Amino acid sequence: MVEKVTNGDKEKSKIDATALGPVIKDILSVVKELPDKFQEKCFEILLTTYLQGSLPQAGPVGKAEIAKIEAVTKFVVPIDVRALFSQYGMPEESIQKLFLVHGGDIRPIFTIKTTKKSKAQIQVSLMTALENALRGGKFEFDMEEVRKRCDEYKSYDSANYKSNFKNNSKLFKSLSDEEHVELSPDGKALLAETIAEIAK
């Protein structure tokens, strides 16, 4: 007997474990077509979805059912991000080298290659602005969030953190609201260069 989860409550459901064999085989055949780094998560999602009853429980899971799930969770690049990529002649596929995107979730997977802390700080702020734009917002960032990320990347220079932003003020529309620092046209141009550098 396998536990079936319904609306957050566990209830016992008589799903014959031997009946799962063909379902797992079908899910594996679909998952094998994906890049290696996505296979485990996709398998987990599809099997969980099947067990929760979102997929038909009678008969194997076919590619048509999988396509319906993918259509619902497919990420659409926001128009402002598409415009930036188009303006600077960058392929949208670069996004997959920088961020792991699943449905509405976005996680950075890029690494900052420069060892110069001031340059790294600016790159982190630009990439954070891109991440926020990918989530449907503006090309902007929160200075405190960038500070934490700089610390994670070992590029936080506490003595020069704010002065580095001031020295690069042309990259931002304004520095007066530290929670909403929006990129200027110069900032977006440098973001395009940064994307090209990091996505190599």
N, C-alpha and C positions, 0 to 999 in steps of 0.2 A: 504494500500500500504506500502511496506517495502523498505527502502533504500538499494541499492546494491552498494558495493564499487568495482570499477574497476580501476586498475593501479593508486591507490591513489586518484582518482577523484570520487566524489559521483555522482551517476546518479540514477534517479528514475527508478525502475523496478517494473513491475506489478507481484509481488509475492503475491498470495492470502494468507493472514494470516491464514486462516482456513486450507490451504494446508500444513502449517508448523507443524500443530498438529502431524501428523504421523511421520514426520521427527524428531521432538523433542522427541517423544516417543521412536523411534528407537535409537536415540543418548543416551537417558537416560538409556535404557536397556544395552547398551555397557558400559557406564560410571559407572554404579552401580557395575560392576565386578572389578573395580579398587580400590586400597586402598583409604580411605576417603580423605587423604590429596591431592590426585591428581584429584579427581572427578570434582571439580568446574573448574579448569583450563582446563581439557580435554574437558568438556562440552563447554566451551567458544571457544576453538580452533576448535572443530568440527562444531559447529554452524556457526562460522565466516567463516570457510572454505566452508561450504555449501552455505552460502549467497553470498560469493565471486565467486561462480560458479566453484570451483575446484572439488566439488562433483556433481554427476548428480542431476539436479534439478527436473527431472521427476521421481516420485516414491520415496519411502523411502530410507534412507541411510541404507545399509546393512552391516553386519560384514565384508564382502569381501572388501568393499570400505574402511572401517576403517582400516583393516589390511594393505591395500596398503599405507595408510597415515603413519601408524606406522612403516612400513618397511623403508620408506624414512627417517623418523626421528629417527630411532633406534640408540642409542649410542653404539659405539664399543669401548671397553676398549683398549687403545694403548698397543702394544706389550711389551714395557718396564715396564709398570705398571703391566701387567699380569705376567711378569717374576718375578717382586718383590714379588707379592702375592704368586706365586707358590714357590719361593725360601724359603719363611718364613712360608709356609703352612697356609696362610690366605685365607678365602673364598672371592671371588670377590663381593659377596653380601654385604660385609662390606661397600663398596663404597656408597651404597644407604643409609646407616645410617649416613654417613659423609657429603654427597653432594646430592643436588637435581640436577638431570641430565635430561635435556629435549632437545632432538636433539643435537645441538652443544653447548647449554648453560649449564654452570656448576655453581652452587651457593653453598657455604659452609653452612651447617646446623648444624655442630657439635658445641659443647661447650667445652671450656677448663675448666677442673675441678680443677686443682691445683691452690692454692692461692699463691704459691711461684712465685714471678715475674720472676726470672731468668729461672726457669723451664718452665713457661708459655711462655716466649719469644722464647725459643728453640722449644717448641711444635708448636707454631704459625708458626715459620719459616719452620719447617718440613712439616706441613700440607699445607702451601702455596706452597711449592715445589711439593707436591703430586698433588695439584690442577693444577699447571702449566703442570705437566706431563700428567694429564688427558686431558688437552686441546691439547695434541699432542707435547708438548715441552719436555724439559729436566727436571730432578728433580732439579730445581733451583728456586731462589727467588730474589726479589729486596729488599734490606734492608729498603728502604724508605716505600715500600708497607707494609712490616712486621711491621715497626714502627707504621704506621697508624692502622693496625689491633690490635697490642698490646694495643694501646690507646683505641680502641673500647672494648677490653676484660678487660680493667682496669688493665693491667699487664705491662704497660710501665714504665720503670725505667730509666729516662733520664740520671741520673748520671752514670749508669753502663751499658747502652745499648750496646755500642760498645765493652766494655771490656768483657761483657758476651759472645759475639761471639768469641773474642780472646781466652778466657779461654776454649772455646769448639771448638777450631780450628780444632781438629782432625775429626770433623763431616763434614767439608767442604774441597773441593779440594783447594780452595784459597779464601781469603777475599779481594784480591786486587781490583777486579771489583765489586763494591757494587751493581750494577744493575743486575749482573749475578753471584750469589753465588750458586755454584753447590754442591750437596751433595756428600760426599765421601762414600766409602763402609760402614764405621762406621756410617755415617749419615743415610744411608739407613737402617741399622740394627736398629738404634734408632727410625727411622720412623716406622718400622714394630711394635716395642714395643708400640709406641705412638698410632698407629692405633688400636691395640688390647685394649689399655687402654681406649681410647675415644669411641670406637664403642660398648663398653659393654652395 
